[in-house]
Amino acid sequence: MRILLVSTSETVGGAAIAASRLADALNRYGVEAKMLVRDRKSSKSTTIEVSLPRWLPSFIRCRCMMVQKALERLTVFLFTGSKSWDIDIASHGFSITSTKEFREADVVHLHWINQGMLSLDEIGRILDSGKTVVWTLHDLWPVMAIHHHGDIGGEVALTKEKSALGLLASKVWNRKQEVYKRGHITFVGCSRWIADEARRSPLTERHDVVSIPNTFPAGIFLKTNHISCAELKLPENKPIVLFCARNATDERKGIGYLLEACRRLKDEDFLLAVVGASMPAIYDLPQPAIHLGYVNDVSKMAAVYAASSVFVTPSLEENLPNTIMESMACGTPCVGFRVGGIPEMIDHKRNGYVAAYRDSADLAEGIRWVLRNRIKASDAARHKAVSEWGEESVALRFISLYQKVTHQRQE
């Protein structure tokens, strides 16, 4: 069985990382999997850059990709005046149905394909091909009109508004309905939460929705720290509270709630470590803080997790965060809000703590609980990560799904 995973990026962003890890896992467990991406970062033979003439110089190829993204954003801006990356209309994209990889594939597995990777027209051509189509929901865009996040009912209501944004949403919504009728899609929610949300959408009425989690390389994310704390610029004999986000200043990542929780923990002695491309302004914390920057090396990031006492993810919107999975695999218990798929990952007061939504006081209580119960929670965290999100378990579930859906299509 030959699987083609389609993603805007190979490794930039949580969705891309999840797709890349799944491709690796599938190849290790008996199927031939390739990734077709716009932004290739590795030299893997199984990763193919989106089809562009190979004779073009690399700088021109790069600019072609930038133009696709720019056209997408320009269309949104001209129509609504919005510059928000929360909106995507899939008006422009690349052709993948003409590629050798697409023709050879038995299953086309879409992942996050926005920002000019695939247009709705191309998605229609994929469905027209008659191939088995699986689409992982890394956010809600595939089952909403134009937004990646939010309430599906609110999005449906938006399509009835006469505002510029409402008219744009209505146009894209109608177009998606037309396109999705051209074939069958099996939507896969990384979390049970997002699968349930997807079932509420009128766009999934003719299609199937199942839930299979992402996976992670258990051989990299370990409880053993192979890199010294000195190399990581972290103390050896001080509890470490870790926060990690690609953009630490993104309001949706909720670091403000973590800072308030730290202020409430005046009697606790720990170091706050922040991993991310940017560092928010930190005032009047009773504890010391360090910014480790953006950690691109996976082994180094695993060592940071293993060196930490507790990982805190105060996100206000989440599906099934790779960061929680990775942290728990390293034996580091997690604290997060009761939102999205987080309560499915953290078993309250067993391998971490689930705090009331947007409640800094409860978040502080969660950090305190983990600091007091870390040893017991650490073993439970590692056990759950390996048993539920290990490569073998997840790969075999996807292989079974591919076989089932392909068989049903052939009947």
N, C-alpha and C positions, 0 to 999 in steps of 0.2 A: 504494500500500500504506500502510495506517494502523497505526502502532505505538503501543501504550499501555505506557509504562514505569511500574511501580508501585514506590514506595519509601516507607519511613517518613518520611524527611526529604529535602529538596531538596538541601541543601548541607552539613549537619552530619555529619561523619564521612567516612572514606575511601570507604565503599561508596556513600554518597549522592553524593559528589563525582564518583565514577566514573560513576554512572548519569546524572547531570546532563550530564556531558561527552559521554556517548554520545548522549543525546537531541539535543544541539546538533549533533554530528557527523552524525547521521542526517538531520536537517533540511537540512544543507548539501549532502548527497549524494543527494538525490532522493526521499526518503520523508517522509511526514507523521508526525512523532513528537510525542507529548505525554507529560508526566509527571503522574501522579496521586499526590499526597503528603499526608501528615498535617500535616507541618510545612513550610509554604511560607515561603521567605525572600526571594524576588525578586518582581519585578512582571512577569516573562515571561508573555506570553499563552499560551505552550505549557505552562505549569505550572499545574495545577489542584489546589486544595485538596480533600481527601477530602470526599465528599458529606455536608454537614450543612445543615440549613435556612438559607437565606441571610438570612431575616428575623431570625434570632437575633443579639443584640448580640455583638460580637467577644469580649468578656470571657467570655460564656457559652459560646461556641464553643470558646474556649481551654480552659475548664474541662471541657468534654465530652471533649476529647482527653486531658486529664490524668487524668480518671476511668478511661478505658480502660487507660492505663498502670498506674494504681494497682490496678485490679481484677486485672490480670495478675500483678503482684508479690504482692498479698495472697493470691491463690490458691496461689502457690508457697510463701509463708511459712507459711500455715496447714497446708499438707500436709507440709512438710519442715523448717520452721524456718529455711530458707535465705533470705538476702537477696541472694544472688549474682546479678549481672547476666549471669553465664555461663550461666544457665539460662533457658529460655523454653518455655512450654507452649502458646502460641497458643490460649488458651481464650477470649479476647475480641478483638474487633476491629470494624472498620467494614465496611459493605456497599459494595462497588464495582460489583457485577454489575448493580445497578439504575441506574447512572449513564449518562448520554448518551455519555460518552467510552468506556465499556466496550462499549456496544451498537455503536458505530461502528467499533471497533477490529477489524482483521483478525488482529493478533497481540498477545497479552498477554505482556509481558516483565516478570517479577517480578525484583526485586532484593532488598535487605535489607528485610524486611517485618515485623520483630519489634517488641517493646515496645508491643503493643496496636494495631498497624496492621491486620493480617489474622489472623483466626482460622482454625483448620483447617477449620471448617465452611464458611467463605467460600472457602477454597482449593478445597474440594470443589465448590462451586457454580461456580467459575471453570472447573474441569475438565468439569463437566456441560454447560457452554455449548457445547462442541464447538469452541471457538476454538483456534487454534494457541497453545500455551503454552511459553514459554522461561523458564528460571529461572537467573539468574547466581549462582554460588556465591561470595559474598564471604567466607563462612566455611562451616563444615561443618554448621550447624544443619539445613538442608533434608534432609540425608541421615543425620542422627543422630536420637536420640530427643529429648533436651531440652538438650544442651550445644551451644555454638557452637564449641568447640575441644576437642581431645583425640584419643584413638585410637578409631577406629570399632569395633574388636574389643572394647575395654574398655567401650564404650557398650552393645554388644550383651550383654556379660556382666552389665552393671549391670541390664538389664531382667529378669534372672533372679533378682536378689537380693530378699530379703524385707524389706529396710529400707524406710523411708518414701520415700527417694529412689529406690530400685530399683522400688518399686511405682508411683511417679509416672512414672518413665521407661518402664516396661512399658505403662502406660495410654496414654501419648502415642505410643509406638512402634506399638502396635496400631492406634491411631487413624490414624496416618500411613499405615500399610499399607492400611487400608480406603479412605482418601481418595485415595491415589495410584492405586488400581485403577480409579478413575472416569474416567480419561482418560490422555492421553499427555503426558509432560513431556520436553522437551529441556533437560537441565542443561548449563550452560556454566561451565567452570572458568576463572577469570581466569588461572590458571597451569596448566601441565601437571601440577604436583605435586598440586594440589587436585582436578584431574580424575581423576588416578589414584587418589587417596584415595576419591573418590566412587564409583568403579567397584567398590570393595571392599564397599560397603554393600548389604545385601539390599534396601534401599528403591529402588535404581536398576535392579533386575533386569529390569523390564518397560519401562524407559525408555532413552533415549540420553544419552550424556555426551560432550561435545566440549570443546575448549579454544580460547578466543579471548581475547586480553588486553584490558585496559582501554586507554583512550586519553587524550590530553592535548592542550591547545591549543598547538601548536608556535609560534604567533605571539606567545605571551606568555612562554613559558619559552625564553629565548634566552641565548646566550653573552655578549651585550652587556649591560652594566649601565647602565640608564638613570637610576638613582637613585644619587647619590654615596654613598660610604662614610660621609662625615660625617653625611648625613641618616639613614643606617642605624645610626649610632653604632658603626661598625666601623672599624678601622685600615686605611689604604691599603697600607702597606708591611710587613705582618706576615701570615704564613700563618694561615689561619682553619680550624679543625676544627669542623664544624657538626654538631649533633645536633638533631633535630626530632621532637616527639611532641605530640599534643593534650594528653595528660597525661604530663608528663615524669617523674612519680613512679610511674607504673604499672610494677610489677615486670616485666611481660612485655616492656616496651620496653627493658629491659636496660641502663639508663644506668650501673648499678653496674659493669658490665664495662668500659664506656668510661672511667670515672673511674680504674679500676685500670690500664687501658692507658695513660692519661695519666701516671700515676705511674711507669710503666715507661719513659716517654720523657723522662727528665730532661734528656737532651742535646739535645732538640728545642725550638726556640723557636717557639711558636704561641699563638694565642688560642683558647680553647674557647668557642664561642657556642652557647647553648641556646635553642631556640624551643619554647614550650609554655605551657600555662595555669598551670603550677606549676613551681617550681624546687626540685630536691632539695638537701639539705644537701651542701656540697662542702668537704671538709677536706684540707689538706696537699697540694694540687696544686702541682706545680712550675711550672705555667703559669697565667697570669691567665685568668679566666672571666667571661663576661657573660651575663645573662639578658635576652633580647629580648622576653620575654612571648609572648602568643599573637598571631601575625600573621594577621589575617583578610583583608587586602588581597592579592589574588593577584599583582599586579604587584610589590608590595613583597617578597613572598616569593620571587618569581623573582629579584629583585635580590640578595636575601640569598644564594640559591644561587650566583649568578654571582660574587659577591664572595668566596665561600669557596674554599678550596684542596681540601678533601676533605669529603665528607658521610659520616658514620658512622651506621649503623643496627644496633645490637647487639641487635635484637629476638630474643626467644626463640620467638616464634610469628609467622609472616607468610605471607601469600598472595602477592600481587603488589603491593607497596607503591607508592602514588602518589608518595611522597616520593623513592624511588629513580628513578622515571621522570622526575620533574620535575628532579631534580638533574642527571641525565645529560643531559637536554635542554639544560640551561644550561652544559654542558661541564664539570661538576664530577664527577670520579670518585668512586666510592662504595666503602665498606668495610662488609661485613656478614658475619654468621655463615652457615654452610652449613645453612640450615633453610628449609623451605617452598619458595616460588618464588624466593627470593633468588639461588640459583646459576643460574637461568635468565636473570636480568637482568644480573648482573655476570659478565663473562668474566674469569676469574682472570688477573691480571697483563697484561690488555689494556686494559680500560676501568675497572679497579678491582681489588679484592682480596677473595677469599672466604676468611674465616678459619674455622678449626676451631670447632665448636659449643662455646659457653661457655668459650672459651679466650682469656683476656685478653691473654696473651703474644702469641698469633698475631694478635689484633686490633691490638695495638700494632705488630707487624711490618707489618700491612697499612697502617696510617696512615703509617708510615715509608716504605713502598714508594711510596705515592701522592705524598707530599711530594717524593720524589726523581724521580718519573716523571710529574709532573702534566701537562706540556705534551703529551706523546705520548698519554697516557691520556685527556686532555680531548677531543681530536678524535674518538677512537674512541667515547667515551661519547655525544657528540652524534649521531654517525652512527647508532649502534644505536638510540637513542631515536626518532629521526625515521623510520628505515626500518622498525622493528618495531611501534612504538606510535603512529605518526602517525594523524591523524584519517581520512584517506582509506583507508588500508590496513585499519584496524579497522572503519570504517563499511561498507565494501564486503563484508568478511567476514560481518558480521552480516546485511546485506541478502541475501546469497547464502544464508545459513542460514535466514532467515525464508521465503524463496521455496521452498527445498528442502523444509522441514518442512511448509509449507502445501500444497505440491503432493502430498506423500506422504499427507497427511491427506485430501485430496480424492479420492484414487484409490480 
